[in-house]
Amino acid sequence: EKQFSLCNDKRKNANFYNGKNNSLNKEEISKHVFYQLDNLNLGKNKQNGLEETDFNEPLHITIAGSVHIKKHMIVPFIEKIKEELQNQSCFHLFFKDSVDLYKSQKHTKYFCCYSVKWDQQELHLNSLINKINGVLEKFGLSNNYAKRMCHISLAYTDVNLEFILEKNKLNTKGSFWPDISEIIEEYNSEKHTKSEVRTSTDVHSASNNDVFYIYVSRICVRVGNKLYEIPFKSFHDDLNFLPSDSSYASST
């Protein structure tokens, strides 16, 4: 994910604080969030076919965790994935209309995310995950995201949020908390919200009345700082196999 973070280190973010009372400057934070999100749509060169490009961290859904693979296995591994997904078609993927909170596997970060609707994950993503798992197994590897709840990360923080979870009587030992909008709104009303939490409220309210979905057209495999892109079949690809009017007429 192309993510952003507002650090709580005042030396790094001097513009986020007012000089007199050392309070958070809401206007500056809003500007920061806007420009960081706007940057997500800048400089994205569209790739065609299977290519090796510099990895620029676009928004994405992770369906497999990191694995260690030997250098001589990289090309066969990519080719095998391409072979398994050669008939995979593009699709629209719909998300829940709420912001959820996730904790990283290392328990060092919290992520505000849009989660994929469960029926959508079953319909589109689980089959992809199974195919990727099959390729990993053939190369003696395993996917530690096998039971993953698929999502797109919008923002993250390294601030410990357990005190907020405890206050709302939520399990601090968990790694997933659905629909955190009420928690954020309540905490904002008390004027004690950390900047990291406020950013997720802004993201949620901006699209609260809209259906959020994406068009999935490819799968990407990151190897080091490189990105291999494998495009899916589009509707237009299927049309290319249909006979033209002239060929149809000549066959009658």
SERO-4910 file (N, C-alpha, C, O; in steps of 0.05 Angstrom, whole numbers):
BEGIN
 pado doro    nc1    nc2    nc3   cac1   cac2   cac3    cc1    cc2    cc3    oc1    oc2    oc3
  Glu    A     16    -24      0      0      0      0     17     25      0     38     26     13
  Lys    A      8     45    -14     20     71    -12      7     84     12    -16     94     10
  Gln    A     20     83     35      7     91     59     20    117     69     41    126     59
  Phe    A      7    129     89     19    153    102     17    150    132     -1    135    142
  Ser    A     34    164    146     34    162    175     40    190    186     57    204    176
  Leu    A     26    197    208     32    222    222     46    214    248     33    204    266
  Cys    A     71    219    249     87    210    272     82    229    295     75    252    291
  Asn    A     84    218    319     79    235    343    105    248    352    105    258    375
  Asp    A    126    248    336    151    262    343    148    291    334    148    296    310
  Lys    A    147    309    352    143    337    346    166    350    331    162    369    316
  Arg    A    190    339    334    213    349    319    210    344    290    220    359    273
  Lys    A    197    322    282    194    315    254    170    328    242    169    332    217
  Asn    A    150    335    258    125    347    248    119    373    262     98    376    274
  Ala    A    137    392    260    134    417    275    109    432    265     97    446    281
  Asn    A    102    430    239     80    444    228     53    435    239     33    448    236
  Phe    A     53    411    251     28    400    261     20    411    289     -1    405    299
  Tyr    A     37    428    300     32    438    327     32    468    327     48    481    314
  Asn    A     13    480    343     12    508    347     34    517    367     38    503    387
  Gly    A     46    539    362     69    548    378     62    555    407     77    548    425
  Lys    A     39    568    411     33    578    438     25    556    458     38    554    479
  Asn    A      5    541    451     -4    521    470      5    492    463     -3    473    477
  Asn    A     21    490    442     32    464    434     11    443    427     15    419    430
  Ser    A    -12    453    418    -34    436    411    -33    428    381    -18    441    366
  Leu    A    -47    408    374    -46    399    346    -60    419    328    -81    430    334
  Asn    A    -47    424    305    -58    442    285    -75    426    265    -64    414    247
  Lys    A   -101    427    268   -119    410    252   -117    417    223   -118    399    206
  Glu    A   -114    443    216   -113    451    188    -88    439    174    -90    430    151
  Glu    A    -65    440    187    -41    429    175    -43    399    172    -34    388    152
  Ile    A    -55    386    191    -58    357    189    -76    350    166    -70    331    151
  Ser    A    -98    365    162   -116    360    140   -102    363    113   -106    348     94
  Lys    A    -85    384    111    -70    388     87    -51    365     81    -49    355     59
  His    A    -38    356    102    -19    333    100    -34    309     89    -24    295     71
  Val    A    -57    302    101    -72    279     93    -81    282     64    -80    262     49
  Phe    A    -91    306     57   -100    310     29    -78    305      9    -82    290    -10
  Tyr    A    -55    317     14    -33    314     -6    -22    286     -6    -14    276    -27
  Gln    A    -22    272     17    -12    245     17    -31    227      1    -22    210    -14
  Leu    A    -57    230      4    -76    214    -11    -75    222    -40    -78    204    -58
  Asp    A    -72    247    -46    -70    256    -74    -46    244    -88    -48    238   -112
  Asn    A    -25    240    -74     -1    228    -85     -5    200    -94     10    189   -110
  Leu    A    -26    187    -84    -31    159    -91    -38    157   -121    -34    136   -134
  Asn    A    -48    179   -132    -57    178   -160    -37    191   -179    -43    194   -203
  Leu    A    -14    198   -170      6    212   -186     28    193   -195     36    175   -180
  Gly    A     37    196   -219     61    182   -229     57    152   -232     77    137   -230
  Lys    A     33    143   -237     28    114   -240     29    108   -270      9    113   -284
  Asn    A     50     97   -280     52     89   -308     40     62   -312     47     42   -299
  Lys    A     21     60   -330      6     35   -334     25     15   -348     38     22   -368
  Gln    A     25     -9   -338     42    -30   -349     25    -50   -365      3    -55   -358
  Asn    A     37    -60   -386     23    -81   -402     40   -106   -403     64   -105   -406
  Gly    A     27   -129   -400     41   -154   -402     57   -160   -377     54   -147   -357
  Leu    A     74   -180   -379     91   -188   -356    116   -172   -357    133   -176   -375
  Glu    A    119   -153   -339    142   -136   -340    155   -134   -312    143   -139   -292
  Glu    A    181   -126   -312    195   -122   -288    199    -92   -285    213    -80   -302
  Thr    A    188    -79   -265    189    -50   -262    197    -43   -234    196    -60   -216
  Asp    A    204    -18   -230    210     -8   -204    185     -9   -187    164     -1   -197
  Phe    A    187    -18   -163    164    -20   -145    157      7   -132    174     18   -118
  Asn    A    134     18   -138    126     44   -128    103     43   -108     90     63   -103
  Glu    A     97     19    -97     78     15    -76     51     28    -81     42     45    -66
  Pro    A     36     19   -101      9     29   -105     -9     15    -85     -2     -4    -72
  Leu    A    -34     26    -82    -54     12    -65    -58    -16    -76    -60    -20   -100
  His    A    -60    -35    -58    -64    -63    -67    -76    -79    -45    -78    -71    -22
  Ile    A    -84   -104    -52    -94   -123    -33    -73   -146    -31    -67   -158    -52
  Thr    A    -62   -151     -8    -43   -172     -5    -57   -199     -1    -73   -202     18
  Ile    A    -50   -219    -18    -63   -245    -15    -43   -266     -8    -50   -289     -3
  Ala    A    -17   -259     -6      3   -279      2     25   -264     17     33   -241      9
  Gly    A     35   -276     38     56   -264     54     84   -266     41     87   -279     20
  Ser    A    104   -254     53    131   -255     43    143   -283     46    139   -296     67
  Val    A    158   -292     26    172   -317     27    200   -313     17    206   -294      3
  His    A    218   -331     25    246   -330     16    248   -349     -8    242   -373     -6
  Ile    A    257   -338    -31    260   -354    -55    288   -350    -67    298   -327    -67
  Lys    A    300   -371    -76    327   -370    -87    326   -356   -114    306   -357   -129
  Lys    A    348   -343   -121    349   -326   -145    343   -342   -170    329   -332   -187
  His    A    353   -366   -172    349   -382   -197    321   -392   -200    313   -402   -221
  Met    A    305   -389   -178    277   -398   -179    257   -376   -186    234   -381   -191
  Ile    A    267   -351   -187    249   -328   -191    234   -330   -218    209   -329   -218
  Val    A    248   -333   -240    235   -334   -266    216   -357   -269    194   -353   -278
  Pro    A    224   -382   -261    205   -404   -263    180   -400   -245    158   -408   -252
  Phe    A    185   -387   -222    162   -382   -204    142   -363   -217    118   -368   -216
  Ile    A    153   -341   -228    135   -321   -241    121   -334   -265     97   -330   -269
  Glu    A    135   -350   -281    123   -363   -304    101   -382   -296     81   -385   -309
  Lys    A    105   -396   -273     85   -415   -263     59   -400   -255     37   -410   -260
  Ile    A     63   -378   -241     39   -362   -234     25   -352   -258      0   -353   -260
  Lys    A     40   -343   -278     28   -334   -303     12   -356   -316    -10   -352   -327
  Glu    A     23   -380   -316      9   -404   -328    -17   -410   -313    -37   -416   -325
  Glu    A    -16   -409   -286    -39   -415   -270    -62   -395   -274    -85   -402   -271
  Leu    A    -55   -370   -280    -75   -349   -281    -80   -340   -310    -92   -318   -314
  Gln    A    -73   -356   -329    -76   -347   -357   -105   -344   -365   -110   -329   -384
  Asn    A   -123   -357   -352   -152   -355   -359   -167   -338   -339   -192   -336   -340
  Gln    A   -153   -325   -320   -166   -308   -300   -176   -282   -313   -161   -268   -326
  Ser    A   -201   -276   -309   -213   -252   -320   -213   -229   -299   -212   -233   -275
  Cys    A   -213   -204   -309   -215   -181   -292   -243   -181   -278   -261   -194   -287
  Phe    A   -245   -167   -256   -270   -166   -241   -271   -141   -224   -251   -129   -217
  His    A   -296   -134   -216   -301   -113   -197   -302   -125   -169   -314   -146   -165
  Leu    A   -290   -111   -150   -290   -121   -123   -301   -100   -104   -292    -77   -104
  Phe    A   -322   -108    -89   -335    -89    -71   -327    -92    -42   -320   -114    -33
  Phe    A   -327    -69    -28   -317    -68     -1   -340    -61     19   -360    -50     10
  Lys    A   -336    -67     44   -355    -59     65   -355    -28     67   -335    -15     60
  Asp    A   -378    -17     76   -380     12     77   -372     22    104   -384     41    115
  Ser    A   -351     11    116   -341     20    142   -311     17    143   -300      2    127
  Val    A   -299     31    161   -270     29    164   -264     10    187   -274     13    209
  Asp    A   -247     -9    182   -239    -29    202   -211    -24    211   -195    -11    198
  Leu    A   -204    -34    235   -178    -31    246   -164    -58    247   -175    -78    257
  Tyr    A   -139    -59    237   -123    -84    238    -97    -78    253    -87    -56    253
  Lys    A    -86    -99    265    -59    -97    277    -40   -114    260    -47   -136    251
  Ser    A    -15   -104    256      4   -119    240     12   -145    254      9   -148    279
  Gln    A     23   -164    239     31   -189    250     53   -186    271     54   -202    290
  Lys    A     70   -166    268     91   -161    288     81   -144    312     96   -138    330
  His    A     55   -137    311     42   -121    333     56    -94    337     57    -84    360
  Thr    A     66    -82    316     80    -57    318     64    -34    305     70    -10    311
  Lys    A     44    -40    289     29    -19    275     -1    -26    275     -9    -49    277
  Tyr    A    -17     -5    273    -46     -8    269    -53      4    242    -42     25    235
  Phe    A    -71     -9    228    -79      0    201   -109      5    200   -125    -11    209
  Cys    A   -117     28    189   -145     33    182   -149     24    154   -135     31    135
  Cys    A   -170      7    150   -173     -7    124   -202     -8    115   -220     -6    131
  Tyr    A   -205    -11     89   -231    -20     78   -228    -50     73   -210    -59     60
  Ser    A   -246    -65     85   -246    -94     83   -264   -103     60   -285    -92     55
  Val    A   -255   -124     45   -271   -135     24   -295   -149     36   -293   -163     56
  Lys    A   -318   -146     24   -342   -160     33   -336   -190     31   -323   -200     13
  Trp    A   -346   -205     51   -339   -233     53   -349   -249     28   -335   -266     18
  Asp    A   -373   -243     19   -383   -257     -5   -366   -251    -29   -363   -268    -47
  Gln    A   -355   -227    -30   -338   -219    -52   -311   -234    -51   -300   -242    -71
  Gln    A   -301   -237    -26   -276   -252    -23   -280   -281    -31   -262   -293    -44
  Glu    A   -302   -293    -23   -308   -320    -31   -311   -323    -61   -302   -343    -73
  Leu    A   -323   -304    -73   -329   -305   -102   -304   -301   -119   -300   -315   -139
  His    A   -287   -282   -111   -265   -274   -128   -237   -281   -118   -220   -290   -132
  Leu    A   -232   -276    -92   -205   -277    -82   -196   -304    -72   -173   -311    -75
  Asn    A   -214   -319    -60   -206   -345    -48   -195   -364    -70   -177   -379    -65
  Ser    A   -207   -363    -94   -197   -380   -115   -169   -371   -124   -152   -388   -130
  Leu    A   -164   -345   -124   -137   -335   -130   -117   -344   -109    -95   -353   -115
  Ile    A   -125   -342    -84   -108   -350    -62   -101   -379    -64    -78   -387    -59
  Asn    A   -121   -396    -70   -116   -425    -73    -96   -431    -95    -79   -448    -92
  Lys    A    -99   -417   -117    -80   -421   -140    -52   -413   -132    -33   -427   -139
  Ile    A    -49   -390   -119    -23   -381   -110    -11   -401    -90     13   -407    -90
  Asn    A    -28   -410    -71    -19   -430    -52     -8   -455    -66     12   -467    -57
  Gly    A    -22   -463    -88    -13   -487   -103     14   -483   -115     31   -501   -115
  Val    A     19   -459   -126     45   -453   -137     67   -453   -115     89   -464   -119
  Leu    A     60   -440    -93     80   -439    -71     87   -467    -61    111   -473    -56
  Glu    A     68   -485    -59     73   -512    -51     92   -527    -70    109   -542    -61
  Lys    A     88   -522    -96    105   -535   -116    134   -526   -114    153   -540   -122
  Phe    A    139   -503   -102    166   -492    -98    175   -496    -70    195   -484    -62
  Gly    A    161   -512    -54    168   -517    -27    164   -494     -8    178   -491     12
  Leu    A    145   -476    -14    140   -452      1    111   -454     13     95   -471      4
  Ser    A    105   -436     31     78   -436     43     69   -407     47     85   -389     49
  Asn    A     43   -403     47     30   -377     50     20   -374     78      1   -387     87
  Asn    A     32   -355     93     23   -351    121     -2   -332    122    -11   -325    144
  Tyr    A    -12   -325     99    -37   -309     97    -60   -326     88    -80   -315     77
  Ala    A    -59   -352     92    -79   -370     81   -107   -364     90   -126   -368     75
  Lys    A   -111   -354    115   -137   -348    126   -141   -318    128   -154   -309    147
  Arg    A   -131   -304    110   -130   -275    111   -158   -262    105   -172   -272     88
  Met    A   -164   -241    120   -187   -224    113   -176   -202     95   -162   -185    104
  Cys    A   -184   -203     70   -171   -185     50   -181   -157     54   -204   -152     60
  His    A   -163   -138     50   -169   -109     55   -149    -92     40   -128   -100     32
  Ile    A   -156    -66     38   -138    -45     28   -132    -27     51   -150    -16     64
  Ser    A   -107    -22     57    -99     -5     78    -99     24     69    -89     31     48
  Leu    A   -111     42     86   -114     70     79    -94     87     95    -83    107     84
  Ala    A    -88     79    119    -70     95    136    -60     77    159    -73     57    165
  Tyr    A    -38     84    171    -27     68    193    -15     86    214     -9    109    208
  Thr    A    -10     75    237      4     89    258     20     69    275     13     46    277
  Asp    A     42     79    286     58     62    304     52     69    333     65     59    351
  Val    A     32     86    338     23     93    365      7     69    376    -10     58    362
  Asn    A     12     62    401     -3     40    414    -32     50    420    -36     69    435
  Leu    A    -51     36    408    -79     44    412    -94     28    432   -119     29    433
  Glu    A    -80     13    448    -93     -5    468   -111     11    487   -131      1    496
  Phe    A   -102     35    494   -118     51    514   -145     58    503   -164     60    518
  Ile    A   -147     63    476   -173     68    464   -190     43    463   -214     44    468
  Leu    A   -177     21    456   -192     -5    455   -202    -13    483   -225    -22    485
  Glu    A   -185     -9    503   -194    -16    531   -217      2    539   -236     -8    552
  Lys    A   -216     27    532   -237     46    540   -264     37    528   -285     41    540
  Asn    A   -263     26    504   -287     17    491   -294    -13    496   -310    -25    482
  Lys    A   -280    -24    516   -284    -51    525   -281    -71    502   -296    -90    499
  Leu    A   -260    -67    486   -253    -85    464   -229   -102    471   -213    -93    488
  Asn    A   -227   -125    460   -205   -143    465   -178   -132    454   -175   -130    430
  Thr    A   -160   -125    472   -135   -113    463   -116   -134    453    -95   -128    440
  Lys    A   -122   -160    457   -104   -181    447   -111   -190    419    -97   -206    407
  Gly    A   -133   -179    408   -140   -186    381   -123   -172    360   -105   -157    366
  Ser    A   -130   -177    335   -115   -164    313   -134   -152    292   -125   -141    272
  Phe    A   -161   -153    298   -180   -141    279   -204   -131    295   -215   -144    312
  Trp    A   -212   -106    289   -235    -93    301   -252    -80    279   -243    -61    267
  Pro    A   -276    -90    275   -293    -79    253   -306    -53    260   -312    -47    283
  Asp    A   -311    -37    239   -326    -12    241   -319      5    265   -332      6    285
  Ile    A   -297     19    263   -286     35    285   -295     64    284   -286     80    300
  Ser    A   -314     71    266   -323     99    263   -335    110    289   -329    132    296
  Glu    A   -351     94    303   -363    103    328   -342    109    349   -344    128    364
  Ile    A   -322     92    350   -300     96    370   -286    122    364   -280    137    382
  Ile    A   -280    127    338   -265    151    331   -281    176    336   -271    195    347
  Glu    A   -307    175    329   -324    198    333   -327    205    363   -326    228    370
  Glu    A   -330    184    379   -332    189    408   -306    201    419   -307    219    436
  Tyr    A   -284    190    410   -258    200    420   -252    228    410   -241    244    425
  Asn    A   -260    234    386   -257    261    375   -273    281    391   -265    304    396
  Ser    A   -297    273    399   -315    291    414   -303    300    441   -310    321    452
  Glu    A   -285    284    451   -271    290    476   -246    307    472   -233    315    491
  Lys    A   -239    312    447   -216    329    439   -190    317    450   -171    332    456
  His    A   -188    291    451   -163    279    459   -152    260    437   -133    245    442
  Thr    A   -163    262    413   -155    244    392   -127    249    382   -119    272    377
  Lys    A   -111    228    380    -85    230    368    -89    235    338   -109    227    327
  Ser    A    -69    248    326    -71    255    297    -74    230    280    -88    231    259
  Glu    A    -62    208    288    -64    184    272    -92    173    270   -100    163    249
  Val    A   -107    177    291   -135    167    291   -153    186    276   -171    177    262
  Arg    A   -148    211    278   -165    231    264   -164    228    234   -184    232    221
  Thr    A   -141    220    224   -139    217    195   -157    196    184   -169    199    162
  Ser    A   -161    175    199   -179    154    189   -208    163    189   -224    154    173
  Thr    A   -216    181    208   -243    192    207   -247    208    182   -268    206    169
  Asp    A   -227    224    174   -230    240    149   -233    222    125   -250    228    107
  Val    A   -218    201    124   -220    182    101   -248    170    101   -260    167     79
  His    A   -258    162    124   -284    148    125   -307    167    118   -324    159    102
  Ser    A   -307    191    128   -329    209    123   -330    219     94   -351    226     84
  Ala    A   -306    219     81   -305    228     54   -321    210     35   -330    219     14
  Ser    A   -323    184     42   -336    165     24   -358    150     38   -366    128     30
  Asn    A   -369    162     59   -388    149     76   -414    141     60   -426    121     66
  Asn    A   -422    158     41   -447    154     26   -443    140      0   -462    138    -16
  Asp    A   -419    131     -6   -413    119    -32   -407     89    -29   -398     80     -7
  Val    A   -412     75    -50   -404     47    -51   -375     46    -61   -369     56    -83
  Phe    A   -358     34    -45   -329     33    -52   -323      6    -66   -328    -15    -54
  Tyr    A   -312      8    -90   -304    -16   -104   -280    -10   -122   -274     13   -127
  Ile    A   -267    -30   -130   -244    -27   -148   -247    -47   -172   -261    -67   -170
  Tyr    A   -232    -41   -193   -231    -59   -216   -204    -73   -215   -183    -60   -218
  Val    A   -205    -99   -212   -181   -115   -209   -173   -126   -237   -188   -141   -249
  Ser    A   -150   -117   -246   -141   -124   -274   -115   -139   -275   -107   -146   -297
  Arg    A   -102   -144   -253    -76   -157   -254    -68   -167   -226    -79   -158   -206
  Ile    A    -49   -184   -226    -36   -192   -200     -7   -184   -202      5   -186   -223
  Cys    A      4   -176   -180     32   -167   -179     48   -183   -159     38   -190   -138
  Val    A     72   -190   -166     90   -204   -149    115   -187   -144    129   -180   -162
  Arg    A    119   -180   -119    142   -164   -112    166   -182   -105    163   -199    -88
  Val    A    188   -177   -118    213   -191   -112    234   -170   -106    244   -156   -125
  Gly    A    241   -167    -81    260   -145    -74    247   -118    -79    225   -113    -70
  Asn    A    260   -102    -95    250    -76   -103    238    -76   -131    233    -55   -142
  Lys    A    233   -100   -141    222   -102   -168    193   -113   -167    186   -127   -148
  Leu    A    178   -106   -187    150   -114   -188    144   -128   -214    148   -116   -236
  Tyr    A    134   -153   -213    126   -167   -237     96   -166   -239     82   -172   -220
  Glu    A     86   -156   -262     57   -153   -266     46   -174   -285     58   -178   -307
  Ile    A     25   -187   -278     12   -208   -294    -17   -199   -299    -33   -200   -281
  Pro    A    -23   -189   -323    -50   -179   -328    -71   -201   -331    -64   -223   -339
  Phe    A    -95   -195   -323   -118   -213   -327   -131   -208   -354   -126   -188   -367
  Lys    A   -148   -227   -362   -163   -224   -387   -185   -204   -383   -199   -205   -362
  Ser    A   -188   -186   -402   -209   -166   -400   -232   -174   -418   -229   -192   -435
  Phe    A   -254   -160   -416   -277   -165   -433   -270   -161   -462   -280   -175   -479
  His    A   -253   -141   -467   -246   -135   -495   -229   -157   -507   -229   -162   -531
  Asp    A   -213   -171   -490   -198   -193   -500   -216   -215   -511   -210   -227   -531
  Asp    A   -238   -220   -497   -257   -240   -505   -271   -232   -532   -276   -249   -548
  Leu    A   -275   -206   -535   -288   -197   -560   -270   -202   -584   -280   -205   -606
  Asn    A   -244   -202   -580   -226   -206   -602   -229   -234   -615   -220   -238   -637
  Phe    A   -241   -253   -600   -244   -280   -611   -271   -283   -625   -276   -304   -638
  Leu    A   -288   -263   -624   -314   -264   -637   -310   -258   -667   -294   -241   -674
  Pro    A   -325   -271   -685   -323   -266   -713   -334   -238   -720   -353   -230   -707
  Ser    A   -323   -225   -740   -333   -199   -749   -358   -204   -765   -365   -227   -772
  Asp    A   -373   -182   -772   -397   -184   -787   -392   -197   -815   -408   -213   -824
  Ser    A   -370   -189   -827   -364   -199   -854   -358   -229   -854   -367   -243   -871
  Ser    A   -343   -238   -834   -336   -266   -833   -361   -283   -826   -364   -305   -836
  Tyr    A   -379   -271   -810   -404   -285   -803   -421   -288   -828   -433   -309   -833
  Ala    A   -422   -266   -844   -439   -267   -868   -428   -287   -889   -444   -300   -902
  Ser    A   -402   -289   -891   -391   -306   -911   -395   -336   -904   -392   -353   -922
  Ser    A   -401   -341   -879   -404   -369   -871   -432   -379   -875   -437   -403   -871
  Thr    A   -451   -362   -882   -478   -370   -885   -484   -378   -914   -506   -386   -920
***
